[in-house]
Amino acid sequence: MPNYKYTAKDKTGKTITSISQSADENSLIENLHKQDMIVVSIKEEKTRKMAARSVKLDELVIFSRQFATMIDSGIPLAQTLSILTEQVEDKYLARIILEMRQAIEDGSSFSDALKKHPKVFSDLYVNMVRAGEVSGGLDAVLDRLAVYLEKTSALIRKVRSSLVYPIVVISMAILITIFLLVKVVPTFKGIFTSLGGVLPLPTQILIAVSDTIRTSFLYLVIGGVIIVVGAKRYIATSRGRYQFDKLTLKLPIVGPLFRKVAVAKFSRTLSTLVKSGVPILDALDIVGKTSGNKVIEEAILGSRKAIKEGEPIADPLGKSKVFPPMVVRMIAVGEQTGQLEKMLSKIADFYEDQVDAAVAGMTSLIEPLVILFLGVIVGGIVISLFLPIFKIFELLG
């Protein structure tokens, strides 16, 4: 259906400008009249179709916060969505909100309207909203969702910021090394050739590497591209993803950080879902699919099967060997005392603090390692270049 931008006055005389989908102008005018609104102007909007994509977490946080505030203030759902259409900065999200409002006006529930846009609203978002609709606490659920998304966004930013420094430094080291091998080493090679004699083994190896890079650079680039593309395709498979995620959890330095992030995300997500009234089996299914790690996902979904057969949550989680013993014991205590949501929230808080400490520790540890890496690579090249010169000085002496 086409979109129409209209300006109308409600019964209080307030001017409202919004966009709505309708079969034609007459249908929209009739619908507005039913809402006791007087149409001032109406115009069809020519819009191009936008490809489905995701939306930034920060945008979803603002949307959820504003939505919760308006619903709590007693503003009707459709009118709230109309206001938010004009508030959000992301044009794609504004279009999605408009489509949701139209779906609600056509008789759909809010959760069903969200479900039509899986790229923007995850299963977790949809199920929490559905639980809020059933319980009558939609504003509280949306506020809780905003808090959850804020914490998730903060966690992602911490991990990314901790990886930026080493990646930048290592990239610079690789570029410097390539420059030395391609530009500097050939100059020294000409000098060594004119002098004659047998070069030291490290210098011979360095010159051989330099010659290989210069003569086979295109083949090396093509080979590198093939390896990267092949690795990406393998990781895209279920088995490949599992092996890759398993490897990341076992890596030195960053492995423990990724595990802590996964535990923090698991605890925070499950706590938020349980608190919002989502059934535990549905909650575990959502948590598994949104964990972002195939090893964690299989452990959670395997535990879900055992829980469905009557086992307590803590037992299968402990058997999976993925979650630390402390987490398993705290979950067991939460089940026994009927305070699972509270205990999961405490676990999440603890592991988010652990992530902060791990990021700080990793940054301080990576700095000397990167300096050592630079010293070994660049220093090794320089020493290999000067070994023949030292040998000449010895002979002259």
Buried (B, 14 or more C-beta within 10 A) or exposed (E): EBBBEBEBBBEEEEEBEBBBBBEEBEEBBEEBEEEEBEBEEBEEEEEEEEEEEBBEBEBBBBBBBBBBBBBEEEBEBBBBBBBBBEBBEBEBBBBBBBBBBBBBBEEBBBBBBBBBBEEBBBBBBBBBBBBBBEEEBBBBBBBBBBBBBBBBBEBBEBBEEBBEBBEEBBEEBEEBBEEBBEEBBEEBBEEBEEEEEEBBEBBBEBBEBBBEBEEEEEEEEEEEEEEEEEEEEEBEEEEBBBBBBEEBBEEEEBEBBBBBBBBBBBBBBBBBBBBBBBEBEBBBBBBBBBBBBBBBBBBBBBBBEBBEEEBBBBBBBBBBEBBBEEBBEBBBEBBEEEEBBBBBBBBBBBBBEBBBEBBEBBBEEBEEEBEEBBEEBBEBBEBBBEBBBEBEEEEEE
